[in-house]
Amino acid sequence: MAVLSGRELFLHVLHVTPYFPPTWAYGGIPRIVDGLSREQVRQGLRVTVWTTDAFDGTTRAPVADDRRHHGVRVLVSKNVSNRLAYRHQLFLPRDGRALLDRLEGVDLVHLHGHRHLLNNVAVRWAAERGVPYVMTPNGTLPRIERKTGVKGAWDLVVAGHVPRGASRIVAVSQHEVGHAHAAGLDAERVVRIPNGLWLEEFEDLPPAGTFKERWNIDGPIVAYLGQVSPRKGVEHLAAAFEGGLGGAKLVVGGNDMGAMGLAKQAAGPEVVFTGLLEGRDRLALLVDADVLVYPSSDEIFGLVPFEGLMCGTPVVVGGDCGCGQLIGAAGAGLLVRHADVDGLRARIRTLLADRVAAGAMVRRGRRYVQEKLSFEVVARQHELMYRAVLGAT
């Protein structure tokens, strides 16, 4: 047990995730594991990530199999097929055991996501060494949205033992606490720790007007940012713009995860599809947006609305999800029922018309993020949970 600045330092944490930067096409988990692992290094932990070379549906991430990323050691297995990984979430990592066998002194394994084979390999590897593991499903516990029958069979034959064997299940919202209980997991093993945001990202934002100039847009922008998948409700948001909405343009910034065709079918000339936006382009849209809408259903957390608030943009979010619970509790936005086209239209109009009220919501939201959702706060909560697990083993 080492000592660092008077604090006990006993932790070498291995994070297991099928996707890690630069794989932004896979949504929030890469951003979450990236921010958490970097902050844990900053707080004095030794951190390794095991992941794959997934990048998008056709491309592999151009990274070495053993590299350093902001102080984090990253081990990268090649997927047998990145098309299977992207389209079907079937990650088939090569040489995973060989990479893990390079590691020494791992105290705890932290799994991210459910129903990918990296978890199975890591759980077996950890068991052989008497190392406990925790799991953050991040919305992947229930069998929803697509291929529910396949997910049920997979749980029965391949992966059902993984969450049951975890020393702790990290639920990122009260909504996910309910999912864990519904899955039959012991309540005493479920701990609630929210996802975090890297607040430094919002200290140097693109100048206002950057996105509008690039895309030649005049007038108000209503934005959606994220994957375009069936439960995100983008087609309902597009339908809310039928016949126009106060001269505003709807900008959909995201990659197709099975629902782009439906969204485009519902869209009129007021809707602009940009494809996946990354880095500064992503922030530029959030800065220039007058309203950000996140109309998802069964969303466990949802980083995008909080990112929008940090960029000064008022938000409308689905009320039947973890994100809605948090936004509602903070008084930081307006809530809407999933698929309620009239409700979406009315709430967008409200925020476009009443900029004073919208600004007050943004200020409350920014304060909530700074106090509750910074990675500095979230990483310390994780360390306390790790210590509790190791103290009980």
C-alpha positions in Angstrom: 0.0 0.0 0.0 1.6 3.2 -1.2 1.1 6.7 0.3 0.4 9.8 -1.8 0.1 13.2 -0.1 -1.1 11.5 3.1 -3.8 9.5 1.3 -3.8 5.7 1.1 -3.2 4.7 -2.5 -4.0 1.0 -3.0 -5.9 1.1 -6.2 -5.0 -0.1 -9.7 -8.3 0.0 -11.5 -8.9 -1.8 -14.8 -11.8 -0.3 -16.8 -13.3 -2.6 -19.4 -15.3 -1.0 -22.3 -15.8 -2.2 -25.9 -15.3 1.4 -27.1 -13.0 4.2 -26.0 -11.8 7.5 -27.6 -11.5 8.2 -30.5 -14.7 6.1 -30.9 -17.2 9.0 -30.6 -19.7 7.3 -32.9 -20.7 4.9 -30.1 -22.3 7.6 -27.9 -21.9 8.4 -24.3 -20.0 5.5 -22.8 -16.6 6.4 -24.5 -16.9 9.9 -23.2 -17.8 8.7 -19.7 -15.0 6.2 -19.3 -12.5 8.7 -20.8 -13.4 11.4 -18.4 -13.7 9.1 -15.3 -10.4 7.4 -16.0 -8.5 10.7 -16.7 -9.8 12.2 -13.5 -8.9 9.1 -11.5 -5.3 9.4 -12.7 -5.4 13.1 -11.7 -6.6 12.1 -8.2 -3.7 9.6 -7.8 -5.1 6.2 -8.9 -3.3 3.9 -11.3 -5.7 3.3 -14.2 -5.7 0.9 -17.2 -8.5 0.6 -19.8 -9.0 -2.5 -21.9 -11.0 -1.9 -25.1 -11.2 -2.7 -28.8 -10.3 -0.9 -32.0 -14.0 -0.2 -32.8 -14.3 3.2 -34.6 -17.4 3.1 -36.8 -19.2 0.7 -39.1 -16.3 0.3 -41.5 -13.2 1.7 -39.9 -10.8 0.6 -37.2 -9.4 3.1 -34.7 -5.8 3.9 -35.7 -4.2 3.3 -32.3 -1.5 1.0 -30.9 -2.5 -2.0 -28.9 -0.7 -0.6 -25.8 -0.7 3.2 -25.5 -0.9 6.1 -23.0 -3.9 8.5 -23.0 -3.7 11.4 -20.6 -1.9 9.2 -18.1 -4.2 6.2 -18.6 -2.7 3.0 -20.0 -5.0 1.7 -22.8 -4.8 -1.9 -24.1 -6.6 -2.4 -27.4 -7.8 -5.7 -28.9 -8.7 -5.9 -32.6 -12.3 -6.9 -33.3 -12.9 -9.8 -35.6 -15.4 -7.6 -37.4 -16.1 -3.9 -36.7 -19.2 -4.1 -38.9 -20.7 -6.7 -36.5 -19.6 -4.5 -33.6 -21.2 -1.4 -34.9 -24.4 -2.8 -36.4 -25.1 -5.6 -33.9 -23.0 -4.8 -30.8 -21.2 -8.1 -31.3 -17.7 -7.4 -30.1 -15.3 -10.3 -30.8 -12.0 -9.2 -29.3 -8.8 -10.9 -30.4 -5.9 -11.6 -28.0 -7.8 -10.2 -25.0 -6.3 -12.6 -22.5 -2.8 -12.0 -23.8 -3.2 -8.3 -23.3 -4.7 -8.6 -19.8 -1.9 -11.0 -18.8 0.5 -8.0 -19.3 -1.0 -6.4 -16.2 0.2 -6.7 -12.7 -1.3 -5.6 -9.4 -4.9 -4.9 -10.5 -7.0 -4.4 -7.4 -10.4 -4.0 -9.0 -12.1 -4.4 -12.4 -14.8 -1.9 -13.5 -17.0 -3.2 -16.3 -18.9 -0.7 -18.5 -22.0 -1.9 -20.4 -23.6 -5.3 -20.6 -23.8 -8.1 -23.2 -20.3 -7.7 -24.7 -17.7 -10.5 -24.6 -15.0 -8.3 -23.1 -16.9 -8.6 -19.8 -16.9 -12.4 -20.0 -13.1 -12.5 -20.6 -12.4 -9.9 -17.9 -14.6 -11.6 -15.3 -12.9 -15.0 -15.9 -9.5 -13.3 -15.7 -10.4 -11.5 -12.5 -11.8 -14.7 -10.9 -8.5 -16.5 -11.5 -6.7 -13.8 -9.5 -9.3 -13.2 -6.8 -10.0 -9.7 -8.0 -13.5 -8.3 -7.4 -15.4 -6.4 -10.1 -18.1 -3.7 -10.3 -20.3 -2.9 -13.2 -21.9 0.3 -14.6 -24.5 -0.9 -17.1 -25.3 2.6 -18.3 -28.8 1.7 -19.6 -27.9 -1.8 -21.0 -29.5 -4.0 -18.3 -33.1 -4.1 -19.7 -34.0 -5.8 -22.9 -35.4 -2.8 -24.8 -35.4 -1.1 -28.2 -34.0 -3.8 -30.5 -33.5 -7.6 -30.6 -35.2 -8.2 -27.3 -35.4 -11.9 -27.9 -31.7 -12.2 -28.8 -30.9 -10.2 -25.6 -32.9 -12.7 -23.6 -31.2 -15.7 -25.1 -27.8 -14.0 -24.7 -28.5 -13.4 -21.0 -29.6 -17.0 -20.5 -26.6 -18.6 -22.2 -23.7 -16.1 -22.2 -23.9 -13.0 -20.0 -26.6 -13.3 -17.3 -24.0 -14.2 -14.6 -22.0 -11.0 -15.2 -24.2 -8.5 -13.3 -25.2 -11.1 -10.7 -21.5 -11.6 -9.8 -20.6 -7.9 -9.5 -19.7 -6.7 -6.0 -21.6 -3.4 -6.9 -23.9 -2.3 -9.7 -23.4 1.4 -10.3 -26.8 3.0 -11.3 -26.3 6.4 -12.8 -29.8 7.6 -12.0 -32.8 6.6 -10.0 -34.3 5.3 -13.2 -31.5 2.8 -13.5 -31.9 1.8 -9.8 -35.3 0.6 -10.8 -33.9 -1.3 -13.7 -31.4 -3.1 -11.4 -34.2 -4.0 -9.0 -36.4 -5.3 -11.9 -33.5 -7.4 -13.0 -33.5 -9.1 -9.6 -30.2 -7.7 -8.4 -29.7 -7.3 -4.7 -30.7 -3.8 -3.5 -27.7 -3.6 -1.1 -25.3 -4.1 -4.1 -26.8 -1.2 -6.1 -25.2 2.2 -5.6 -26.2 5.4 -7.3 -23.4 7.5 -8.8 -24.2 9.8 -11.7 -22.3 10.1 -14.9 -19.8 13.0 -15.0 -18.9 15.9 -17.3 -15.4 17.2 -18.0 -16.0 20.8 -17.1 -12.7 22.1 -18.6 -14.2 21.3 -22.0 -16.6 24.3 -21.5 -14.0 26.9 -20.5 -13.0 27.7 -24.1 -16.1 27.5 -26.3 -16.3 28.3 -30.0 -17.4 31.9 -30.7 -21.1 32.4 -31.2 -22.1 32.2 -34.8 -19.5 29.6 -35.8 -21.9 26.8 -36.5 -24.5 29.1 -38.2 -21.8 30.5 -40.5 -20.5 27.1 -41.5 -23.9 25.7 -42.3 -25.3 29.0 -43.7 -28.2 29.2 -41.2 -30.0 32.4 -40.3 -32.5 32.7 -37.5 -33.1 30.4 -34.5 -31.7 26.9 -34.2 -33.4 24.0 -32.4 -30.9 21.3 -32.0 -30.8 17.5 -31.4 -27.4 16.0 -30.7 -26.8 12.3 -30.4 -27.3 8.9 -32.0 -30.4 8.6 -34.2 -31.8 5.3 -32.8 -35.4 4.2 -32.4 -35.9 5.2 -28.8 -34.4 8.7 -29.3 -37.6 10.1 -30.8 -36.0 12.2 -33.5 -38.8 11.4 -35.9 -41.3 13.0 -33.5 -39.1 16.1 -33.1 -38.9 16.4 -36.9 -42.7 16.1 -37.1 -43.1 19.0 -34.7 -41.6 21.2 -37.4 -44.2 20.4 -39.9 -45.5 23.7 -41.3 -42.7 25.7 -39.7 -42.0 26.7 -36.1 -41.4 30.4 -35.9 -38.7 30.5 -38.6 -36.5 28.1 -36.6 -34.3 25.4 -38.2 -34.1 22.0 -36.6 -30.5 20.7 -36.8 -30.0 17.0 -36.2 -26.4 16.2 -35.4 -25.9 12.5 -35.0 -25.0 9.2 -36.7 -27.5 6.6 -37.9 -28.2 3.8 -35.4 -31.3 2.4 -37.0 -33.7 5.3 -37.2 -32.3 7.9 -39.6 -34.6 6.8 -42.4 -37.7 7.3 -40.3 -36.5 10.7 -39.1 -35.8 11.9 -42.6 -39.2 10.6 -43.7 -40.9 12.9 -41.1 -38.7 15.8 -41.9 -39.5 18.9 -44.0 -37.3 21.6 -45.4 -36.8 23.2 -42.0 -34.7 20.2 -40.9 -30.9 19.9 -41.4 -29.1 16.6 -41.0 -25.4 17.1 -40.4 -24.2 13.6 -39.5 -22.0 12.9 -36.6 -20.5 16.0 -35.0 -17.3 15.7 -32.9 -15.1 18.0 -30.9 -15.4 21.7 -31.5 -18.1 21.2 -34.1 -20.3 19.5 -31.5 -19.7 22.4 -29.1 -20.3 25.0 -31.8 -23.8 23.6 -32.4 -24.6 23.7 -28.7 -23.4 27.3 -28.5 -25.5 28.5 -31.4 -28.6 26.6 -30.5 -31.5 28.6 -29.1 -33.1 25.4 -27.8 -31.8 21.8 -27.3 -34.3 19.0 -27.5 -33.6 15.5 -26.2 -36.9 13.6 -26.6 -35.7 10.2 -25.7 -37.5 7.4 -24.0 -35.8 4.9 -21.6 -32.8 7.1 -21.4 -30.9 6.2 -18.2 -28.9 9.4 -18.0 -28.2 11.5 -21.1 -25.1 13.7 -21.1 -26.2 16.0 -24.0 -28.8 18.1 -22.1 -26.2 18.9 -19.4 -23.6 19.7 -22.1 -26.1 22.1 -23.7 -26.8 23.8 -20.4 -23.0 24.3 -19.9 -23.0 26.0 -23.4 -25.8 28.3 -22.3 -28.7 26.5 -24.2 -32.1 25.8 -22.6 -33.4 22.3 -22.9 -36.5 20.2 -23.5 -36.1 16.6 -22.4 -38.1 13.4 -22.2 -39.8 13.2 -18.8 -40.0 9.5 -18.5 -36.2 8.9 -18.2 -33.3 9.4 -15.8 -32.3 12.6 -17.6 -35.8 14.0 -17.2 -35.7 13.2 -13.5 -32.5 15.1 -13.0 -33.4 18.1 -15.2 -36.8 18.3 -13.4 -35.3 18.1 -10.0 -32.8 20.9 -10.8 -35.5 23.1 -12.4 -33.2 23.3 -15.4 -35.5 22.7 -18.3 -39.0 21.6 -19.6 -40.2 18.0 -19.7 -42.2 16.3 -22.4 -43.8 12.9 -22.9 -42.2 10.7 -25.5 -43.8 10.9 -28.9 -45.9 13.9 -27.9 -45.5 16.0 -31.1 -47.8 18.8 -29.9 -46.1 18.9 -26.6 -42.7 19.2 -28.2 -43.9 22.0 -30.4 -45.4 23.9 -27.5 -42.4 23.7 -25.3 -40.0 24.7 -28.0 -42.2 27.8 -28.7 -42.2 28.6 -25.0 -38.4 28.6 -24.7 -38.0 30.5 -28.0 -40.4 33.2 -26.8 -39.5 33.6 -23.1 -35.7 34.1 -23.1 -35.8 35.4 -19.5 -37.3 32.1 -18.1 -35.0 30.1 -20.4 -32.0 31.9 -19.1 -33.0 31.2 -15.5 -33.3 27.5 -16.3 -29.8 27.5 -17.8 -28.3 29.2 -14.7 -29.9 26.6 -12.4 -28.7 23.8 -14.7 -25.1 25.1 -14.8 -25.0 25.3 -11.0 -26.4 21.8 -10.7 -23.7 20.4 -13.1 -20.9 22.2 -11.3 -22.0 21.0 -7.9 -23.1 17.5 -8.7 -21.8 16.2 -12.0 -18.1 17.3 -12.4 -15.8 14.4 -12.9 -13.9 15.6 -9.9 -16.9 14.9 -7.7 -17.9 11.7 -9.5 -14.5 10.2 -9.4 -14.3 10.6 -5.7 -17.6 8.9 -5.3 -16.3 6.0 -7.3 -13.2 5.8 -5.2 -15.3 5.6 -2.0 -17.3 2.7 -3.6 -14.1 0.9 -4.6 -12.7 1.2 -1.1 -15.9 -0.3 0.3 -15.7 -3.2 -2.1 -12.1 -3.9 -1.3 -12.7 -3.5 2.5 -15.4 -6.2 2.3 -13.2 -8.8 0.4 
